[in-house]
Amino acid sequence: MLPPKVRAAFRLALRRSDLVAGEVDDEIAFHLQERIDALVERGWSLHDATDEAKRRFGDATTERDALFAAARHRERRLGMLERVDAIRTDLAVAVRQFRQSPSFAFGTVAALALGIGANATMFSVLDRLLLRAPAQISAPEAVYTVRPRTAENMSLATVVALRDNLSPVASVAVQSFTTQLNVGRGSDAATARSVFVDGSYFRTLGAQPALGRLLSDDDARLPDGQLAAVIGFGFWQRQFGGDSTVIGREVSVASERVRVVGVAPEGFNGPGTRPLDLWLPLTLGGRLTFLGPRWATTAARWLFAVVRVSPGASRDLVASRAATIVRTAESRRVNADTAAMNIEMHSIIPYKEESLSPEARVASLLGAVSLLVLLIACSNAANLVLARTVRRQREIAIRMALGVSRSRLVAQVLTESILLSLLAGAAALLVATGGGALMRGVLLEGFVWDGSLVDLRTAGFIAAAAVLAGATTGLVPALSLLRRVDVAHTLGEGRQTGGPHRQHLLSALVVTQTVLSALLLIGTLLFVKSLTNIRGVPLGFDPERTAVVSLDSRTLRASDATADALFADLAARVAQLPGVSSAVVADGVPFDWHMRAPLRVPDRLDDSSRISVVNVSGATRSYFSTIGTRIVQGREFTDADDHATAERVIVVPTTVARTFWPAGDAIGHCLRLGADSMPCLRIIGVAEDTRESAIDDEGPPIPRVYVPLSQGRRAIVARVVLARVPAPTASTLARIRTVIQASDARAPTATVWTMQSRLAPEQRPWKLGATMFGVFGSLALVLAALGVYSVVAYSVTQRTREIGIRIALGAQTRHIFSLVGTQGAILGVVGVTIAVGGAAILSPLVQPLLFHESARSLPVYAAVALGMLFVAVAASVGPALRARRVNPMSVMRSE
Amino acid sequence: MFDPMPILRGNLEVLVLKALTSGPMHGYAITDWLERQAKGNLELVDSALYQALYRLEARRLVKPAWGITDKNRRARFYHLTEAGQAELRAEAARWNRYAATVTAILGAPATA
């Protein structure tokens, strides 16, 4: 029997239970025999001696059992200690190995850290975007939003109809669009993202107050309700320092004094994904928004319904009932808008919806992409580990010759990889933190984002990914170790060997990397082109250089002459700022509140179906040059037009002109906005078409017509100051803000923004795609280049002898170069071919995410193919140079 | 002559360690050695010795190895590990201090 130390060293079979029992019995038998011998020597009879020996040993059965138990306990404990020792030894060996080849350790850790970090970042983003339900809503899986499919929102009458008629299959809550309201006065004022809700809102969502109470039916009782407000938890912390005496306090909200009755639970943002700060009874909607007295009319479409499907009722049943109710309610309207009759019902849990937000769709794709990156990273790490295992072949063979079991060696290799990947996991935490900041900036602007991006869930993910990556990375080399080491052969030969098998394995890994990185690069280019395309869509104005100053004065009465003076004064001040080339007062500009009106051309009733409704802007002289819209025919407004008593005139877009006057003679004709009783407006100019979105998903854009500011229907539109500012805009915007604050105290707080900022969200998915694919793609490219390099370098080492002989036989440098370079090129060609084929096959998946770009774009494929080939060949240059320097003599001698 | 005293629980281990300082021994030899040293003053149950040995083994204070005795029998020999020697030193010191203290107290003159 081998001593345990030897046994432990070689991991020979652990003692099994029967073996242990046998040993105990042997030991007892030996003991009794010795005792009997001793007693007999002292003159005892054999019989008496046997009895005495047994007596002294103790009760035979119980003692034997007790000893068995003790022996088994001992074995378990020793086994555990041996395992701990083994791990400790493995770790020590691993650390020693890393010390000996720090570049190997660094390379592997870096590759894995980037791969795992990228995945962790995407995991945390997907987790937020898709997996988590909105916070603090009880049983969120039963809650849906109901909105019209195309029109913006619903009127009060429609949502009330829903609320009154959907029971008992569902309970209904009402929420408005989000608007920015100023809370507080003077320097303490803060902008709060506010919504108007009905009394059943919090009850339906099942939210509990963090403090005070939530809004009740009384607060929102029609027609007047109460001046009450619930503030968001975050807002309470930021703005009131978490002071509990805020309950019952009166605060200024825009033009009203409102009593704070409660604080919403932490993280609660209603059914949406964007943060909210303030909940007000919807009865205040008229006083606090531009809607004014029209808030309760059917013209004011500012609400949507949140329904909770009752237990036992199905989603489909509720959807069909809701559809009927909305259709009935909408068809009662005078100018019934058929578009508003069709509703859609969406779960508030993002991943349950087929129609994900563009951000979520792109993020899902990026999630898959980041898995690819992890695969590349793993295969790269595996490559390094494998190559090193090959280099350590002699050492391994010696250990095997000494009797170290293969499983022990595999454990050693796996320990090394897992240690590497745990180090990588720690580094990945840093990568994920950085990546999280990037994602927040690029993708998640405006999304709810409480707490750190790298939270416990993400850390758990990283740990799991790291262990998994370590095991995968170590497994390939470990298995190849099991199969291939031929002790006698390896020890017999003095030189390094690897054999064709390992060469193939390495090549396969590298081809995989090439394929994956080529795929990512194709994706990158497709997204970059999409981004260029969407930026290139002509909008008919210049969003980047148009700044908008909207005052909190939507609440200022339009009839108030002081408001007119205020705006005129503001425009004049802004116009004087350095860099600002013009500033004008306007009503209903793109991306802001606008008025819609039916368009009627006298005697052309049959044409009205083609363009039935237009957006109306109130404009003044210089409006068009300020916003950057060209007048293609006729003239723009003059100061003379801008009088309530002047002739009623209008500027129409090209689309309207062409539709009704295809001959190009629109100028001088007249048309009406609204009923036949309205005055006919003479067309004085034709402007280029404008659009507020580059995306046509919802049909062609609604044309925008322009009337002189003072002739507009000011009661329902939103007045702003437009300014043409130089790019980059940040400093000018800041200056404009200062100017407003410096003006007299009556001036309410202003919001200053560029139109580009409103375009950014729709460009964001592509920007995100281009950025992240770019990051992942370049990462993958570097990894693949490293991979090609290591394979070619390895192969050069393997073929040193062959190369030496060739050189001895007179091979020229260029022969050696082509010998080595060909290998890299072959890897590249194989990888690129597979990648292009794969991209073509995967194209239907990516196509919906692209903008005006084919997922099978030949130029893109060609560019990536050439680029990858170049990289593959370039990566072979280093090893080729080394091959050229092979000394034939030393190669021969080493034999 | 007094009746033999039972060995207090935990004291047997340190005695076994002491026994092994003279070299590897099998279980019976340890018993025999202890009995001779105790001169009949200690009552030793043989199975308890093996319990103690297994406990020591589990703590890696002793190491077993099967060997052949003079009488050509297969026996499990135990030898002291380095950890076992250290343990013996520590335990012996502790015992001496304890015994000295108790002895001193018991020998102290009675005071009011």
Interface residues (C-beta under 8 A of the other chain):
Chain A: M1 P3 P4 K5 E23 V24 D26 E27 I28 F30 H31 Q33 E34 R35 D37 A38 R56 F57 G58 E63 A66 L67 A70 A71 H73 R74 R77 L78 L81
Chain B: H26 G27 Y28 T31 D32 L44 V45 D46 S47 A48 Y50 Q51 Y54 R55 E57 A58 R60 K63 P64 A65 W66 K71 R73 R74 A75 R76
